[in-house]
Amino acid sequence: MRIYPGKKLFIPLVLTVLSSCSELTTPQTYSDFMQEHRDDYPTTMEVYLNRDLVNMATPQSPVFICLKQQRGRLYVDGQVAADWPVSTGKAGHETPIGTFPILEKKKVYFSSTWGTIVDENDICVIPSADSRVDKVPPGGAFLGAKMDNWQRLTYDGVGIHTGKVRAGQELSHGCIRTPGFVADTLFDITEVGSQVIITDSPEEIWPGNTPPAKP
């Protein structure tokens, strides 16, 4: 983890050998962050956090998820408090577009739909199982996928949660997979009823755009 001096925190999620890193620069603003990553945004695993703004965030602070860019963004007082990579629904399991209130929050959560099926000897027989259609063998069990920092957005199972993210890639069954420490931070800010805006318009999450007062 790279921690820069001053009030901003800039964190790369890609695991690399630290000795191979080039000389570090210090993005002081979100505009600096965007300028630095102009050529690879949004296909980067870099995360921008302004701790001062994050600490000021409330359950009413707008959260945007851009499907086209596979990025999330938190606004505080019209400023970017955080910008991070996400992985949303893959083909056939697309993440819905719209404004969604958080319906349920659970710090520790296991999916009742997606997971793995093991046999009586605890050997995995179906690695990517759908409990609605896949059969559990005699003596076996369905093991729901772990989805910590669960924030439900729809009654049919779409939510934000900690999960595996690959830059710019849609990987999930509709959920918004989020890096763990970002999911922790969001979980602590939001409450049931907080709104999450899911869009496919990149203009929604580029610098200089102020989120609507009532999205």
C-alpha positions in Angstrom: 0.0 0.0 0.0 1.3 3.4 -0.9 0.5 6.2 1.5 1.4 9.7 0.4 2.1 12.6 2.6 -0.7 15.1 3.2 -4.4 14.5 3.4 -5.0 12.3 0.4 -4.6 8.5 0.2 -3.9 6.8 -3.1 -3.9 3.0 -3.1 -2.9 0.6 -5.8 -4.7 -2.8 -5.6 -2.5 -4.6 -8.1 -0.1 -6.8 -6.2 3.5 -6.1 -7.4 7.0 -6.4 -6.1 7.6 -3.1 -4.3 11.2 -2.9 -5.5 10.0 -2.7 -9.1 8.0 0.4 -8.5 9.1 3.6 -10.2 9.5 6.9 -8.4 6.2 7.8 -6.8 4.2 11.0 -7.4 1.7 12.6 -5.1 -1.7 13.3 -6.6 -3.0 16.1 -4.5 -6.5 16.3 -6.1 -8.9 14.1 -8.0 -8.0 16.1 -11.1 -4.3 15.1 -10.6 -5.4 11.5 -10.2 -7.3 11.5 -13.4 -4.5 13.3 -15.3 -2.0 10.7 -14.1 -4.2 7.8 -15.2 -5.6 9.5 -18.4 -4.3 6.8 -20.7 -5.5 3.8 -18.8 -8.6 4.9 -16.9 -10.8 3.0 -16.3 -8.8 -0.1 -17.0 -6.7 0.4 -13.9 -7.0 -1.1 -10.4 -5.9 2.2 -8.8 -8.1 3.6 -6.1 -8.4 7.3 -5.1 -9.5 8.2 -1.6 -9.7 11.7 -0.1 -9.8 10.8 3.6 -11.0 14.3 4.7 -14.0 14.0 2.4 -14.7 10.4 3.2 -14.8 11.3 6.9 -17.4 13.9 6.1 -19.6 11.5 4.1 -23.1 10.8 5.3 -25.8 8.2 4.3 -27.1 10.8 1.9 -23.7 11.1 0.0 -24.3 10.0 -3.6 -22.8 6.7 -4.7 -22.4 6.2 -8.5 -21.6 2.9 -10.3 -20.7 3.3 -14.0 -21.2 0.1 -15.9 -19.4 1.3 -19.0 -16.3 2.2 -17.1 -16.5 -0.4 -14.4 -15.8 2.2 -11.7 -17.6 3.4 -8.6 -17.6 7.0 -7.2 -18.5 8.6 -3.9 -19.4 12.3 -3.8 -19.3 14.5 -0.8 -20.5 18.1 -1.2 -20.1 17.8 -4.9 -16.5 16.7 -4.7 -15.1 13.2 -5.4 -14.3 11.5 -2.1 -13.5 8.1 -3.6 -13.1 6.5 -7.0 -12.5 2.7 -7.3 -12.7 -0.2 -9.7 -15.7 -2.6 -9.7 -16.7 -5.7 -11.5 -20.4 -5.9 -12.3 -22.7 -8.4 -14.1 -21.4 -10.4 -17.0 -23.4 -11.2 -20.2 -26.7 -12.8 -19.3 -26.5 -11.5 -15.8 -26.4 -7.8 -16.4 -26.4 -5.3 -13.5 -29.6 -3.2 -13.8 -29.5 0.5 -14.5 -31.4 3.0 -12.2 -31.5 4.4 -8.8 -31.8 1.9 -6.0 -32.3 2.3 -2.2 -30.3 0.0 -0.1 -32.7 -2.6 1.2 -30.6 -4.6 3.6 -27.1 -4.5 5.1 -25.1 -7.4 6.5 -21.5 -7.3 7.5 -21.1 -11.1 7.0 -23.3 -12.7 4.4 -23.5 -15.9 2.3 -25.4 -16.0 -0.9 -28.5 -18.3 -0.9 -28.3 -18.5 -4.7 -24.7 -18.6 -5.9 -21.9 -20.8 -4.5 -20.5 -24.3 -4.8 -21.9 -27.8 -4.3 -19.9 -30.5 -2.6 -20.5 -34.2 -2.3 -20.7 -36.3 0.9 -16.8 -36.2 1.1 -16.8 -32.4 0.9 -15.3 -32.6 -2.6 -16.5 -29.8 -4.9 -18.7 -31.3 -7.7 -20.2 -28.0 -9.1 -17.8 -25.0 -8.6 -20.2 -22.3 -9.9 -23.6 -23.5 -8.7 -27.0 -22.0 -8.8 -29.1 -23.3 -6.0 -32.2 -22.8 -7.9 -31.3 -25.3 -10.7 -28.3 -27.4 -9.6 -29.0 -30.5 -7.6 -27.1 -31.4 -4.4 -26.1 -35.1 -4.4 -27.1 -37.3 -1.5 -25.1 -36.4 1.6 -23.7 -33.3 -0.1 -24.3 -29.6 0.5 -24.7 -26.2 -1.2 -22.2 -23.7 0.1 -23.2 -20.1 -0.5 -20.6 -17.7 -1.8 -19.2 -15.4 0.9 -20.3 -11.8 0.2 -19.1 -9.6 3.1 -20.2 -6.0 3.4 -23.5 -7.0 1.7 -25.7 -4.2 0.7 -28.8 -5.4 -1.1 -30.2 -3.2 -3.9 -32.9 -5.5 -5.4 -35.1 -8.2 -4.0 -33.9 -10.7 -6.6 -30.3 -10.6 -5.3 -28.3 -7.7 -6.7 -26.2 -5.9 -4.2 -22.8 -4.3 -3.5 -20.3 -6.6 -1.7 -16.7 -7.5 -1.2 -15.5 -9.6 -4.1 -12.9 -10.3 -6.7 -12.4 -7.4 -9.1 -10.5 -7.2 -12.4 -10.0 -3.9 -13.9 -12.6 -3.1 -16.6 -14.1 -6.6 -16.5 -17.7 -7.8 -15.9 -17.5 -10.9 -13.7 -20.5 -11.2 -11.5 -24.0 -12.6 -11.7 -25.3 -9.0 -11.4 -23.8 -7.8 -8.2 -21.3 -5.0 -7.8 -18.1 -6.5 -6.7 -16.0 -4.1 -4.7 -12.4 -4.2 -3.3 -12.6 -5.2 0.4 -11.3 -2.0 2.0 -13.6 0.2 -0.2 -16.5 -2.1 0.6 -15.7 -1.7 4.3 -15.7 2.1 4.0 -19.0 2.2 2.0 -20.6 -0.1 4.5 -19.8 2.2 7.3 -21.1 5.3 5.5 -24.4 4.0 4.1 -27.6 2.9 5.8 -30.8 1.2 4.8 -32.5 3.6 2.4 -29.3 5.2 1.1 -29.4 5.5 -2.7 -27.0 4.0 -5.2 -27.2 5.3 -8.8 -26.2 2.7 -11.4 -25.6 4.2 -14.9 -24.0 3.4 -18.2 -23.1 7.0 -18.9 -19.4 7.9 -18.3 -20.3 11.5 -18.1 -21.9 10.8 -14.7 -18.5 10.0 -13.1 -15.9 12.3 -14.8 -14.4 15.3 -13.1 -16.3 18.5 -13.0 -19.7 16.9 -12.9 -21.8 17.6 -9.9 -24.3 14.9 -8.9 -28.0 15.9 -8.9 -29.4 17.0 -5.6 -32.2 14.4 -5.9 -31.0 11.6 -8.3 
